[in-house]
Every structure is written in structure tokens, then in C-alpha cells.
Amino acid sequence: VRKNTNQTLSKILNGAKKTSEFVKPEDDIANFANLFCSGVLCPIFSISNVTEEGIPQLKLFLSLLKSRVYTNPLFKTVKDPVEYLIDDIFSVTGVGVVVSGTMLSGEVSLNQLSLEGVDNVREASLYQAYLTRQHNVKEAAINQ
């Protein structure tokens, strides 16, 4: 099964005109991260959730990647108007409404009142006011 999976991955990446390479435990992970960010190489990590083989290398690789904020033209600056793509909205007892998503531009401060609603309809009655009480990144609270 593993051999077939590896062959299929290589075919898919070759079809997408990407060079693939299987990562070995002794490989230079920082070099893989640099080559991946430049679009030259797509590393393939062999991992095991049972033995945790390959997981430290994958974590290191992910931590070395450049933020897409600096590489993707969809992201703008903090000086631009706030644009926040909402992925999910849920309610937590004792906390209130929790919104998760991706900040594309702008800056929101703690205790700032924001109007949120549908962008293609500019009627004020369709917007709802929300107070920003906490910011979290990767489940860790930040004070900005």
C-alpha cells in the first residue's frame, strides 16, 4: 500500500509540474522549507501516528514556512480597511459568540466595536455590531 501511495503522489506532483522528494530523518529540513517556498520542490513526509515517526520533521518544516501573509497577494496591509473572512461562528456558554476566520487586511483592537455583515449588500440594517474581547492565534490568546 505504501509503495502504491508513494507512486501515486509522485505521479500527481509530476503532473502538476512539481518536483517531489521523500524526506528522510537525516535530511536538512530548513533547506526543504526554502525550496518549497520558492516553488522548486514539494517534500513528501512519511509519518506514523502510532510510532510518531516523521512527525518532528513535519512540525519543524511547518514552523519554518514563511507566512502566506507575506507571499500571497490576497493579503493586504494593516493600514487597509478591515477585511475578515469568517470560516465559522459558534456560541460558547459563558463566553458568547466566537468567530473564527482569516484576517486579510486591516487591524482590530481589543474592545473595538465592529460591524459585520454581507459585503455585497450595503444596507446598514443587515450589519450587526460586535465587540472584540479577545484575539487568539493557534488557540493562544494575544494582546493586540
MITISE-137905 format. One record per atom (N, C-alpha, C, O): residue number from 0; residue in three letters; atom name; x negated, y, z negated. Coordinates in steps of 0.2 Angstrom, whole numbers, padded with zeros to 4 digits. Example, Ala and Ser with C-alpha at 12.3 -4.5 7.8 and 13.67 -1.06 7.14 Angstrom:
BEGIN
<0,'ala','N',<-0066,-0028,-0039>>
<0,'ala','CA',<-0062,-0022,-0039>>
<0,'ala','C',<-0066,-0016,-0039>>
<0,'ala','O',<-0071,-0017,-0042>>
<1,'ser','N',<-0064,-0011,-0035>>
<1,'ser','CA',<-0068,-0005,-0036>>
<1,'ser','C',<-0064,0000,-0039>>
<1,'ser','O',<-0067,0006,-0040>>
***
This chain:
BEGIN
<0,'val','N',<-0004,-0006,0000>>
<0,'val','CA',<0000,0000,0000>>
<0,'val','C',<-0004,0006,0000>>
<0,'val','O',<-0003,0011,0004>>
<1,'arg','N',<-0010,0006,-0004>>
<1,'arg','CA',<-0014,0012,-0005>>
<1,'arg','C',<-0017,0014,0002>>
<1,'arg','O',<-0018,0019,0004>>
<2,'lys','N',<-0020,0008,0005>>
<2,'lys','CA',<-0023,0009,0012>>
<2,'lys','C',<-0018,0012,0017>>
<2,'lys','O',<-0020,0017,0021>>
<3,'asn','N',<-0012,0010,0017>>
<3,'asn','CA',<-0007,0012,0022>>
<3,'asn','C',<-0006,0020,0020>>
<3,'asn','O',<-0005,0024,0025>>
<4,'thr','N',<-0005,0021,0014>>
<4,'thr','CA',<-0003,0028,0012>>
<4,'thr','C',<-0009,0033,0014>>
<4,'thr','O',<-0008,0038,0017>>
<5,'asn','N',<-0015,0031,0013>>
<5,'asn','CA',<-0021,0035,0015>>
<5,'asn','C',<-0021,0036,0022>>
<5,'asn','O',<-0023,0041,0025>>
<6,'gln','N',<-0020,0031,0026>>
<6,'gln','CA',<-0020,0031,0033>>
<6,'gln','C',<-0014,0036,0036>>
<6,'gln','O',<-0015,0040,0040>>
<7,'thr','N',<-0009,0035,0033>>
<7,'thr','CA',<-0003,0040,0035>>
<7,'thr','C',<-0004,0047,0033>>
<7,'thr','O',<-0003,0051,0037>>
<8,'leu','N',<-0007,0048,0027>>
<8,'leu','CA',<-0009,0055,0025>>
<8,'leu','C',<-0014,0058,0030>>
<8,'leu','O',<-0014,0064,0032>>
<9,'ser','N',<-0019,0054,0032>>
<9,'ser','CA',<-0024,0056,0037>>
<9,'ser','C',<-0021,0058,0044>>
<9,'ser','O',<-0023,0063,0047>>
<10,'lys','N',<-0016,0054,0046>>
<10,'lys','CA',<-0013,0055,0052>>
<10,'lys','C',<-0009,0061,0052>>
<10,'lys','O',<-0009,0065,0057>>
<11,'ile','N',<-0005,0062,0047>>
<11,'ile','CA',<-0001,0068,0046>>
<11,'ile','C',<-0006,0075,0046>>
<11,'ile','O',<-0004,0080,0050>>
<12,'leu','N',<-0011,0075,0042>>
<12,'leu','CA',<-0015,0080,0042>>
<12,'leu','C',<-0019,0082,0048>>
<12,'leu','O',<-0020,0087,0050>>
<13,'asn','N',<-0021,0076,0052>>
<13,'asn','CA',<-0024,0077,0058>>
<13,'asn','C',<-0019,0080,0063>>
<13,'asn','O',<-0021,0084,0068>>
<14,'gly','N',<-0013,0078,0063>>
<14,'gly','CA',<-0008,0081,0067>>
<14,'gly','C',<-0007,0088,0066>>
<14,'gly','O',<-0005,0092,0071>>
<15,'ala','N',<-0008,0090,0060>>
<15,'ala','CA',<-0007,0097,0058>>
<15,'ala','C',<-0014,0101,0059>>
<15,'ala','O',<-0014,0107,0057>>
<16,'lys','N',<-0018,0098,0062>>
<16,'lys','CA',<-0025,0101,0064>>
<16,'lys','C',<-0029,0103,0057>>
<16,'lys','O',<-0032,0108,0057>>
<17,'lys','N',<-0028,0099,0052>>
<17,'lys','CA',<-0032,0100,0046>>
<17,'lys','C',<-0037,0094,0045>>
<17,'lys','O',<-0035,0088,0046>>
<18,'thr','N',<-0043,0096,0043>>
<18,'thr','CA',<-0047,0091,0041>>
<18,'thr','C',<-0046,0088,0034>>
<18,'thr','O',<-0046,0093,0029>>
<19,'ser','N',<-0046,0082,0033>>
<19,'ser','CA',<-0044,0079,0026>>
<19,'ser','C',<-0050,0075,0024>>
<19,'ser','O',<-0054,0073,0028>>
<20,'glu','N',<-0051,0075,0017>>
<20,'glu','CA',<-0056,0072,0014>>
<20,'glu','C',<-0054,0069,0007>>
<20,'glu','O',<-0051,0073,0004>>
<21,'phe','N',<-0056,0063,0006>>
<21,'phe','CA',<-0054,0060,0000>>
<21,'phe','C',<-0059,0062,-0005>>
<21,'phe','O',<-0065,0062,-0004>>
<22,'val','N',<-0056,0064,-0011>>
<22,'val','CA',<-0061,0067,-0017>>
<22,'val','C',<-0063,0061,-0021>>
<22,'val','O',<-0059,0057,-0023>>
<23,'lys','N',<-0069,0061,-0022>>
<23,'lys','CA',<-0072,0056,-0027>>
<23,'lys','C',<-0074,0059,-0033>>
<23,'lys','O',<-0075,0065,-0033>>
<24,'pro','N',<-0074,0055,-0039>>
<24,'pro','CA',<-0075,0059,-0045>>
<24,'pro','C',<-0082,0063,-0046>>
<24,'pro','O',<-0082,0068,-0049>>
<25,'glu','N',<-0087,0061,-0042>>
<25,'glu','CA',<-0093,0065,-0042>>
<25,'glu','C',<-0094,0071,-0037>>
<25,'glu','O',<-0099,0074,-0037>>
<26,'asp','N',<-0088,0072,-0034>>
<26,'asp','CA',<-0088,0077,-0029>>
<26,'asp','C',<-0088,0084,-0032>>
<26,'asp','O',<-0086,0085,-0038>>
<27,'asp','N',<-0090,0089,-0028>>
<27,'asp','CA',<-0090,0096,-0031>>
<27,'asp','C',<-0084,0099,-0029>>
<27,'asp','O',<-0082,0101,-0024>>
<28,'ile','N',<-0080,0100,-0035>>
<28,'ile','CA',<-0073,0102,-0034>>
<28,'ile','C',<-0072,0109,-0032>>
<28,'ile','O',<-0068,0111,-0029>>
<29,'ala','N',<-0077,0113,-0035>>
<29,'ala','CA',<-0077,0120,-0033>>
<29,'ala','C',<-0078,0121,-0025>>
<29,'ala','O',<-0075,0126,-0022>>
<30,'asn','N',<-0082,0117,-0022>>
<30,'asn','CA',<-0083,0118,-0015>>
<30,'asn','C',<-0076,0116,-0011>>
<30,'asn','O',<-0075,0119,-0006>>
<31,'phe','N',<-0073,0111,-0014>>
<31,'phe','CA',<-0066,0109,-0011>>
<31,'phe','C',<-0061,0115,-0011>>
<31,'phe','O',<-0058,0116,-0007>>
<32,'ala','N',<-0061,0118,-0017>>
<32,'ala','CA',<-0057,0124,-0018>>
<32,'ala','C',<-0058,0129,-0013>>
<32,'ala','O',<-0054,0132,-0010>>
<33,'asn','N',<-0065,0131,-0012>>
<33,'asn','CA',<-0066,0136,-0007>>
<33,'asn','C',<-0065,0134,0000>>
<33,'asn','O',<-0062,0138,0003>>
<34,'leu','N',<-0066,0128,0002>>
<34,'leu','CA',<-0065,0126,0008>>
<34,'leu','C',<-0057,0126,0010>>
<34,'leu','O',<-0055,0127,0015>>
<35,'phe','N',<-0053,0124,0005>>
<35,'phe','CA',<-0046,0124,0005>>
<35,'phe','C',<-0043,0131,0006>>
<35,'phe','O',<-0039,0132,0010>>
<36,'cys','N',<-0045,0135,0002>>
<36,'cys','CA',<-0043,0142,0003>>
<36,'cys','C',<-0045,0145,0009>>
<36,'cys','O',<-0041,0150,0012>>
<37,'ser','N',<-0050,0143,0013>>
<37,'ser','CA',<-0052,0146,0019>>
<37,'ser','C',<-0048,0142,0025>>
<37,'ser','O',<-0049,0144,0031>>
<38,'gly','N',<-0045,0137,0023>>
<38,'gly','CA',<-0041,0134,0028>>
<38,'gly','C',<-0045,0128,0032>>
<38,'gly','O',<-0042,0126,0037>>
<39,'val','N',<-0051,0127,0030>>
<39,'val','CA',<-0055,0122,0033>>
<39,'val','C',<-0054,0115,0031>>
<39,'val','O',<-0054,0111,0036>>
<40,'leu','N',<-0052,0114,0025>>
<40,'leu','CA',<-0051,0107,0023>>
<40,'leu','C',<-0045,0106,0018>>
<40,'leu','O',<-0043,0111,0015>>
<41,'cys','N',<-0042,0100,0019>>
<41,'cys','CA',<-0037,0098,0014>>
<41,'cys','C',<-0039,0092,0010>>
<41,'cys','O',<-0039,0087,0013>>
<42,'pro','N',<-0041,0093,0004>>
<42,'pro','CA',<-0043,0087,0000>>
<42,'pro','C',<-0038,0083,-0002>>
<42,'pro','O',<-0032,0085,-0003>>
<43,'ile','N',<-0039,0076,-0003>>
<43,'ile','CA',<-0034,0072,-0005>>
<43,'ile','C',<-0036,0068,-0011>>
<43,'ile','O',<-0042,0065,-0011>>
<44,'phe','N',<-0033,0069,-0017>>
<44,'phe','CA',<-0034,0067,-0023>>
<44,'phe','C',<-0031,0060,-0024>>
<44,'phe','O',<-0025,0060,-0023>>
<45,'ser','N',<-0035,0055,-0026>>
<45,'ser','CA',<-0032,0049,-0028>>
<45,'ser','C',<-0031,0049,-0036>>
<45,'ser','O',<-0036,0049,-0040>>
<46,'ile','N',<-0025,0049,-0038>>
<46,'ile','CA',<-0024,0049,-0046>>
<46,'ile','C',<-0019,0043,-0048>>
<46,'ile','O',<-0016,0040,-0044>>
<47,'ser','N',<-0020,0042,-0055>>
<47,'ser','CA',<-0016,0037,-0058>>
<47,'ser','C',<-0013,0040,-0064>>
<47,'ser','O',<-0016,0043,-0068>>
<48,'asn','N',<-0006,0040,-0065>>
<48,'asn','CA',<-0003,0042,-0071>>
<48,'asn','C',<-0004,0037,-0077>>
<48,'asn','O',<-0003,0039,-0082>>
<49,'val','N',<-0006,0031,-0075>>
<49,'val','CA',<-0007,0026,-0080>>
<49,'val','C',<-0014,0027,-0083>>
<49,'val','O',<-0014,0027,-0090>>
<50,'thr','N',<-0019,0027,-0079>>
<50,'thr','CA',<-0026,0027,-0082>>
<50,'thr','C',<-0028,0034,-0082>>
<50,'thr','O',<-0034,0036,-0085>>
<51,'glu','N',<-0025,0039,-0079>>
<51,'glu','CA',<-0026,0046,-0079>>
<51,'glu','C',<-0033,0047,-0074>>
<51,'glu','O',<-0036,0053,-0075>>
<52,'glu','N',<-0034,0042,-0070>>
<52,'glu','CA',<-0040,0043,-0066>>
<52,'glu','C',<-0038,0049,-0060>>
<52,'glu','O',<-0033,0049,-0058>>
<53,'gly','N',<-0043,0053,-0059>>
<53,'gly','CA',<-0042,0058,-0055>>
<53,'gly','C',<-0038,0064,-0057>>
<53,'gly','O',<-0039,0070,-0054>>
<54,'ile','N',<-0035,0064,-0063>>
<54,'ile','CA',<-0031,0070,-0065>>
<54,'ile','C',<-0035,0076,-0067>>
<54,'ile','O',<-0034,0081,-0066>>
<55,'pro','N',<-0041,0074,-0071>>
<55,'pro','CA',<-0045,0080,-0072>>
<55,'pro','C',<-0048,0084,-0066>>
<55,'pro','O',<-0048,0090,-0066>>
<56,'gln','N',<-0050,0080,-0061>>
<56,'gln','CA',<-0052,0083,-0055>>
<56,'gln','C',<-0047,0087,-0052>>
<56,'gln','O',<-0048,0093,-0049>>
<57,'leu','N',<-0040,0085,-0051>>
<57,'leu','CA',<-0035,0088,-0049>>
<57,'leu','C',<-0033,0095,-0053>>
<57,'leu','O',<-0032,0100,-0050>>
<58,'lys','N',<-0033,0094,-0059>>
<58,'lys','CA',<-0032,0100,-0063>>
<58,'lys','C',<-0038,0106,-0062>>
<58,'lys','O',<-0036,0111,-0062>>
<59,'leu','N',<-0044,0103,-0062>>
<59,'leu','CA',<-0049,0108,-0060>>
<59,'leu','C',<-0048,0111,-0054>>
<59,'leu','O',<-0049,0117,-0053>>
<60,'phe','N',<-0047,0107,-0049>>
<60,'phe','CA',<-0046,0110,-0042>>
<60,'phe','C',<-0040,0115,-0042>>
<60,'phe','O',<-0041,0121,-0039>>
<61,'leu','N',<-0034,0114,-0045>>
<61,'leu','CA',<-0029,0119,-0045>>
<61,'leu','C',<-0031,0125,-0049>>
<61,'leu','O',<-0028,0130,-0047>>
<62,'ser','N',<-0035,0124,-0054>>
<62,'ser','CA',<-0037,0130,-0058>>
<62,'ser','C',<-0041,0135,-0054>>
<62,'ser','O',<-0042,0141,-0056>>
<63,'leu','N',<-0045,0132,-0049>>
<63,'leu','CA',<-0050,0136,-0045>>
<63,'leu','C',<-0047,0139,-0039>>
<63,'leu','O',<-0050,0143,-0036>>
<64,'leu','N',<-0041,0137,-0037>>
<64,'leu','CA',<-0037,0140,-0032>>
<64,'leu','C',<-0036,0148,-0033>>
<64,'leu','O',<-0034,0150,-0038>>
<65,'lys','N',<-0037,0152,-0027>>
<65,'lys','CA',<-0035,0159,-0028>>
<65,'lys','C',<-0028,0160,-0028>>
<65,'lys','O',<-0024,0156,-0025>>
<66,'ser','N',<-0025,0164,-0032>>
<66,'ser','CA',<-0018,0166,-0032>>
<66,'ser','C',<-0016,0168,-0026>>
<66,'ser','O',<-0019,0172,-0022>>
<67,'arg','N',<-0010,0165,-0024>>
<67,'arg','CA',<-0007,0167,-0017>>
<67,'arg','C',<-0005,0174,-0017>>
<67,'arg','O',<-0003,0177,-0012>>
<68,'val','N',<-0005,0178,-0023>>
<68,'val','CA',<-0003,0185,-0023>>
<68,'val','C',<-0008,0189,-0019>>
<68,'val','O',<-0006,0194,-0016>>
<69,'tyr','N',<-0014,0186,-0019>>
<69,'tyr','CA',<-0020,0190,-0015>>
<69,'tyr','C',<-0020,0187,-0008>>
<69,'tyr','O',<-0024,0191,-0004>>
<70,'thr','N',<-0017,0182,-0006>>
<70,'thr','CA',<-0018,0179,0000>>
<70,'thr','C',<-0012,0179,0005>>
<70,'thr','O',<-0013,0178,0011>>
<71,'asn','N',<-0006,0180,0002>>
<71,'asn','CA',<0000,0179,0006>>
<71,'asn','C',<0003,0186,0007>>
<71,'asn','O',<0004,0190,0002>>
<72,'pro','N',<0004,0188,0013>>
<72,'pro','CA',<0006,0195,0015>>
<72,'pro','C',<0014,0196,0012>>
<72,'pro','O',<0016,0202,0012>>
<73,'leu','N',<0017,0191,0010>>
<73,'leu','CA',<0024,0192,0007>>
<73,'leu','C',<0024,0196,0000>>
<73,'leu','O',<0028,0199,-0001>>
<74,'phe','N',<0018,0195,-0003>>
<74,'phe','CA',<0017,0199,-0010>>
<74,'phe','C',<0015,0206,-0008>>
<74,'phe','O',<0010,0207,-0004>>
<75,'lys','N',<0018,0210,-0012>>
<75,'lys','CA',<0016,0217,-0011>>
<75,'lys','C',<0012,0220,-0018>>
<75,'lys','O',<0010,0215,-0022>>
<76,'thr','N',<0012,0226,-0019>>
<76,'thr','CA',<0008,0229,-0025>>
<76,'thr','C',<0013,0230,-0031>>
<76,'thr','O',<0019,0230,-0030>>
<77,'val','N',<0010,0232,-0036>>
<77,'val','CA',<0014,0234,-0042>>
<77,'val','C',<0017,0241,-0041>>
<77,'val','O',<0022,0242,-0045>>
<78,'lys','N',<0015,0245,-0037>>
<78,'lys','CA',<0017,0251,-0035>>
<78,'lys','C',<0023,0251,-0031>>
<78,'lys','O',<0027,0256,-0030>>
<79,'asp','N',<0025,0246,-0027>>
<79,'asp','CA',<0031,0245,-0023>>
<79,'asp','C',<0037,0244,-0028>>
<79,'asp','O',<0036,0242,-0033>>
<80,'pro','N',<0043,0245,-0025>>
<80,'pro','CA',<0049,0243,-0029>>
<80,'pro','C',<0049,0236,-0031>>
<80,'pro','O',<0046,0232,-0027>>
<81,'val','N',<0052,0235,-0036>>
<81,'val','CA',<0053,0228,-0039>>
<81,'val','C',<0057,0224,-0034>>
<81,'val','O',<0062,0225,-0032>>
<82,'glu','N',<0054,0218,-0032>>
<82,'glu','CA',<0057,0213,-0029>>
<82,'glu','C',<0056,0206,-0032>>
<82,'glu','O',<0050,0204,-0032>>
<83,'tyr','N',<0061,0203,-0034>>
<83,'tyr','CA',<0060,0197,-0038>>
<83,'tyr','C',<0065,0192,-0035>>
<83,'tyr','O',<0071,0193,-0035>>
<84,'leu','N',<0062,0186,-0033>>
<84,'leu','CA',<0066,0181,-0030>>
<84,'leu','C',<0068,0176,-0036>>
<84,'leu','O',<0064,0173,-0039>>
<85,'ile','N',<0075,0175,-0037>>
<85,'ile','CA',<0077,0171,-0043>>
<85,'ile','C',<0078,0164,-0040>>
<85,'ile','O',<0081,0163,-0035>>
<86,'asp','N',<0074,0160,-0044>>
<86,'asp','CA',<0075,0152,-0042>>
<86,'asp','C',<0080,0149,-0046>>
<86,'asp','O',<0084,0145,-0044>>
<87,'asp','N',<0081,0151,-0053>>
<87,'asp','CA',<0086,0148,-0057>>
<87,'asp','C',<0088,0153,-0062>>
<87,'asp','O',<0084,0157,-0065>>
<88,'ile','N',<0094,0152,-0065>>
<88,'ile','CA',<0097,0156,-0070>>
<88,'ile','C',<0100,0151,-0075>>
<88,'ile','O',<0104,0146,-0073>>
<89,'phe','N',<0099,0151,-0081>>
<89,'phe','CA',<0102,0147,-0086>>
<89,'phe','C',<0103,0150,-0093>>
<89,'phe','O',<0100,0155,-0094>>
<90,'ser','N',<0107,0147,-0097>>
<90,'ser','CA',<0108,0150,-0104>>
<90,'ser','C',<0105,0146,-0109>>
<90,'ser','O',<0106,0140,-0109>>
<91,'val','N',<0101,0149,-0114>>
<91,'val','CA',<0098,0145,-0119>>
<91,'val','C',<0101,0148,-0126>>
<91,'val','O',<0101,0154,-0127>>
<92,'thr','N',<0104,0143,-0129>>
<92,'thr','CA',<0108,0145,-0136>>
<92,'thr','C',<0103,0149,-0140>>
<92,'thr','O',<0097,0147,-0141>>
<93,'gly','N',<0105,0155,-0143>>
<93,'gly','CA',<0101,0159,-0147>>
<93,'gly','C',<0096,0163,-0144>>
<93,'gly','O',<0093,0168,-0147>>
<94,'val','N',<0095,0162,-0137>>
<94,'val','CA',<0091,0167,-0133>>
<94,'val','C',<0094,0171,-0128>>
<94,'val','O',<0093,0177,-0128>>
<95,'gly','N',<0099,0168,-0125>>
<95,'gly','CA',<0103,0172,-0120>>
<95,'gly','C',<0102,0169,-0113>>
<95,'gly','O',<0100,0163,-0112>>
<96,'val','N',<0102,0173,-0108>>
<96,'val','CA',<0101,0172,-0101>>
<96,'val','C',<0094,0171,-0099>>
<96,'val','O',<0090,0176,-0101>>
<97,'val','N',<0092,0166,-0096>>
<97,'val','CA',<0085,0165,-0094>>
<97,'val','C',<0085,0165,-0087>>
<97,'val','O',<0088,0161,-0084>>
<98,'val','N',<0080,0169,-0084>>
<98,'val','CA',<0080,0169,-0076>>
<98,'val','C',<0073,0167,-0075>>
<98,'val','O',<0068,0170,-0077>>
<99,'ser','N',<0072,0163,-0070>>
<99,'ser','CA',<0065,0161,-0068>>
<99,'ser','C',<0065,0162,-0060>>
<99,'ser','O',<0070,0162,-0056>>
<100,'gly','N',<0059,0164,-0058>>
<100,'gly','CA',<0058,0165,-0051>>
<100,'gly','C',<0051,0168,-0049>>
<100,'gly','O',<0046,0167,-0053>>
<101,'thr','N',<0050,0171,-0044>>
<101,'thr','CA',<0044,0174,-0042>>
<101,'thr','C',<0044,0181,-0041>>
<101,'thr','O',<0048,0184,-0037>>
<102,'met','N',<0040,0185,-0044>>
<102,'met','CA',<0039,0192,-0043>>
<102,'met','C',<0035,0194,-0037>>
<102,'met','O',<0029,0192,-0036>>
<103,'leu','N',<0038,0197,-0032>>
<103,'leu','CA',<0035,0198,-0025>>
<103,'leu','C',<0032,0205,-0025>>
<103,'leu','O',<0026,0206,-0022>>
<104,'ser','N',<0035,0210,-0029>>
<104,'ser','CA',<0032,0216,-0029>>
<104,'ser','C',<0035,0220,-0035>>
<104,'ser','O',<0040,0218,-0038>>
<105,'gly','N',<0031,0226,-0037>>
<105,'gly','CA',<0034,0230,-0042>>
<105,'gly','C',<0031,0227,-0049>>
<105,'gly','O',<0027,0223,-0050>>
<106,'glu','N',<0034,0230,-0054>>
<106,'glu','CA',<0032,0229,-0061>>
<106,'glu','C',<0038,0230,-0066>>
<106,'glu','O',<0041,0235,-0065>>
<107,'val','N',<0039,0225,-0070>>
<107,'val','CA',<0044,0226,-0075>>
<107,'val','C',<0041,0226,-0082>>
<107,'val','O',<0037,0221,-0084>>
<108,'ser','N',<0043,0231,-0086>>
<108,'ser','CA',<0040,0231,-0093>>
<108,'ser','C',<0045,0228,-0098>>
<108,'ser','O',<0051,0227,-0096>>
<109,'leu','N',<0042,0226,-0104>>
<109,'leu','CA',<0047,0224,-0109>>
<109,'leu','C',<0052,0229,-0111>>
<109,'leu','O',<0050,0235,-0111>>
<110,'asn','N',<0058,0227,-0113>>
<110,'asn','CA',<0063,0232,-0114>>
<110,'asn','C',<0065,0236,-0109>>
<110,'asn','O',<0068,0241,-0110>>
<111,'gln','N',<0064,0235,-0103>>
<111,'gln','CA',<0066,0238,-0097>>
<111,'gln','C',<0073,0236,-0094>>
<111,'gln','O',<0074,0230,-0094>>
<112,'leu','N',<0077,0240,-0093>>
<112,'leu','CA',<0084,0239,-0090>>
<112,'leu','C',<0083,0238,-0083>>
<112,'leu','O',<0080,0242,-0079>>
<113,'ser','N',<0085,0232,-0080>>
<113,'ser','CA',<0085,0231,-0073>>
<113,'ser','C',<0092,0229,-0070>>
<113,'ser','O',<0096,0226,-0074>>
<114,'leu','N',<0093,0232,-0064>>
<114,'leu','CA',<0100,0230,-0061>>
<114,'leu','C',<0098,0224,-0056>>
<114,'leu','O',<0094,0225,-0052>>
<115,'glu','N',<0102,0219,-0056>>
<115,'glu','CA',<0101,0213,-0052>>
<115,'glu','C',<0107,0211,-0048>>
<115,'glu','O',<0113,0212,-0051>>
<116,'gly','N',<0106,0210,-0042>>
<116,'gly','CA',<0112,0208,-0038>>
<116,'gly','C',<0110,0206,-0031>>
<116,'gly','O',<0104,0205,-0030>>
<117,'val','N',<0115,0206,-0027>>
<117,'val','CA',<0114,0204,-0020>>
<117,'val','C',<0111,0210,-0016>>
<117,'val','O',<0113,0215,-0017>>
<118,'asp','N',<0106,0208,-0012>>
<118,'asp','CA',<0102,0214,-0009>>
<118,'asp','C',<0106,0216,-0003>>
<118,'asp','O',<0105,0222,-0001>>
<119,'asn','N',<0109,0212,0001>>
<119,'asn','CA',<0112,0214,0007>>
<119,'asn','C',<0119,0218,0006>>
<119,'asn','O',<0122,0220,0011>>
<120,'val','N',<0121,0218,0000>>
<120,'val','CA',<0127,0222,-0001>>
<120,'val','C',<0125,0228,-0006>>
<120,'val','O',<0124,0226,-0012>>
<121,'arg','N',<0126,0234,-0005>>
<121,'arg','CA',<0123,0239,-0009>>
<121,'arg','C',<0129,0242,-0013>>
<121,'arg','O',<0128,0248,-0015>>
<122,'glu','N',<0134,0239,-0015>>
<122,'glu','CA',<0139,0241,-0019>>
<122,'glu','C',<0137,0241,-0026>>
<122,'glu','O',<0135,0235,-0029>>
<123,'ala','N',<0137,0246,-0030>>
<123,'ala','CA',<0135,0246,-0037>>
<123,'ala','C',<0139,0241,-0041>>
<123,'ala','O',<0136,0239,-0046>>
<124,'ser','N',<0145,0240,-0040>>
<124,'ser','CA',<0149,0236,-0044>>
<124,'ser','C',<0147,0228,-0043>>
<124,'ser','O',<0149,0224,-0048>>
<125,'leu','N',<0143,0227,-0039>>
<125,'leu','CA',<0140,0220,-0038>>
<125,'leu','C',<0134,0219,-0042>>
<125,'leu','O',<0131,0213,-0042>>
<126,'tyr','N',<0131,0224,-0045>>
<126,'tyr','CA',<0125,0223,-0049>>
<126,'tyr','C',<0126,0223,-0056>>
<126,'tyr','O',<0131,0226,-0058>>
<127,'gln','N',<0122,0219,-0060>>
<127,'gln','CA',<0123,0218,-0067>>
<127,'gln','C',<0117,0220,-0070>>
<127,'gln','O',<0111,0219,-0068>>
<128,'ala','N',<0117,0224,-0076>>
<128,'ala','CA',<0111,0226,-0079>>
<128,'ala','C',<0109,0221,-0084>>
<128,'ala','O',<0113,0218,-0088>>
<129,'tyr','N',<0102,0220,-0084>>
<129,'tyr','CA',<0099,0215,-0089>>
<129,'tyr','C',<0093,0219,-0092>>
<129,'tyr','O',<0090,0223,-0089>>
<130,'leu','N',<0092,0217,-0098>>
<130,'leu','CA',<0086,0220,-0102>>
<130,'leu','C',<0081,0214,-0102>>
<130,'leu','O',<0082,0209,-0104>>
<131,'thr','N',<0075,0216,-0101>>
<131,'thr','CA',<0069,0212,-0101>>
<131,'thr','C',<0066,0211,-0108>>
<131,'thr','O',<0064,0216,-0110>>
<132,'arg','N',<0067,0206,-0111>>
<132,'arg','CA',<0065,0205,-0118>>
<132,'arg','C',<0058,0201,-0118>>
<132,'arg','O',<0055,0202,-0123>>
<133,'gln','N',<0056,0197,-0113>>
<133,'gln','CA',<0050,0193,-0114>>
<133,'gln','C',<0048,0191,-0107>>
<133,'gln','O',<0052,0190,-0102>>
<134,'his','N',<0042,0191,-0106>>
<134,'his','CA',<0039,0188,-0099>>
<134,'his','C',<0035,0182,-0101>>
<134,'his','O',<0031,0182,-0106>>
<135,'asn','N',<0036,0177,-0097>>
<135,'asn','CA',<0032,0171,-0098>>
<135,'asn','C',<0029,0169,-0091>>
<135,'asn','O',<0032,0170,-0086>>
<136,'val','N',<0023,0167,-0091>>
<136,'val','CA',<0019,0164,-0086>>
<136,'val','C',<0017,0157,-0088>>
<136,'val','O',<0013,0156,-0092>>
<137,'lys','N',<0019,0152,-0084>>
<137,'lys','CA',<0017,0145,-0085>>
<137,'lys','C',<0019,0143,-0092>>
<137,'lys','O',<0015,0140,-0096>>
<138,'glu','N',<0025,0145,-0095>>
<138,'glu','CA',<0028,0144,-0101>>
<138,'glu','C',<0024,0147,-0107>>
<138,'glu','O',<0025,0146,-0113>>
<139,'ala','N',<0020,0152,-0106>>
<139,'ala','CA',<0016,0156,-0111>>
<139,'ala','C',<0018,0163,-0111>>
<139,'ala','O',<0019,0166,-0106>>
<140,'ala','N',<0020,0166,-0117>>
<140,'ala','CA',<0023,0172,-0117>>
<140,'ala','C',<0017,0177,-0116>>
<140,'ala','O',<0011,0176,-0118>>
<141,'ile','N',<0018,0183,-0112>>
<141,'ile','CA',<0013,0188,-0111>>
<141,'ile','C',<0017,0194,-0113>>
<141,'ile','O',<0023,0195,-0112>>
<142,'asn','N',<0012,0199,-0115>>
<142,'asn','CA',<0015,0206,-0117>>
<142,'asn','C',<0013,0211,-0112>>
<142,'asn','O',<0008,0214,-0113>>
<143,'gln','N',<0017,0212,-0107>>
<143,'gln','CA',<0016,0217,-0102>>
<143,'gln','C',<0023,0221,-0101>>
<143,'gln','O',<0023,0226,-0097>>
***
